[in-house]
Amino acid sequence: MQSAGIAADKSVIAVIVANDNPSKSISLGELKLIYWRKKTYWANGQRIHPINLPSDNPLRLQFSSSILGSAPSAQNDYWNGLYFHGVSPPHVLYSDEAAIRYVQETAGSIAYADACKLDNRVRPVLWLLPNGEISTNASSISCN
């Protein structure tokens, strides 16, 4: 049972890549660069395709706040400024399942989803815990 408070309505978020992605882990700094579109290629030269959930999705709000340091609505000016330089924000998909399928089928993609909705189609490389901590270990995650 979770303790009362803000963490009670948050999920464990898994950052996911395809099973054949050579990256075994990802740092918080690297993840930020990918989602701000400042890092666009994996170490093997493959283009990175980051995926977001809709801006009003609770996982997106949790991810953006914890990883990017701001709410999706506060990022509009950043993306509008980059648009004229040919840089688009990460593509938006509308569900955890859509993100999982996209990562499974699209080389170089990265996304995030509710850790309890994952299966063997994709591989998690980082977890964002409800308290805001980052983990590289899934051992503390329990799904009911």
Disulfide bonds with the S-S distance in Angstrom:
Cys116-Cys143 1.96
